[in-house]
């Protein structure tokens, strides 16, 4: 219980530079998507998350962080 074999990864880290780094390595995300092979794609980018065995049976978990620039200048009171 709590073992993921294969693959050994719990997911992957994706940032705003993932696509550019993949392009720089001549990796084509669409080709990996067509083969349902995200593991190899992210392994080549060294972006796999490999926390090791947890000993628990957990559900899928997705994190999404979006940073917005909400600064609108000094407030005008008066």
Protein Blocks (a to p, Z undefined) as FASTA:
>chain_A
ZZacddfbfbdcddfklmmmmmmnopafklmmmnopaklmmmmnopaccebjehiacddd
ddddddddfbgbjadeZZ
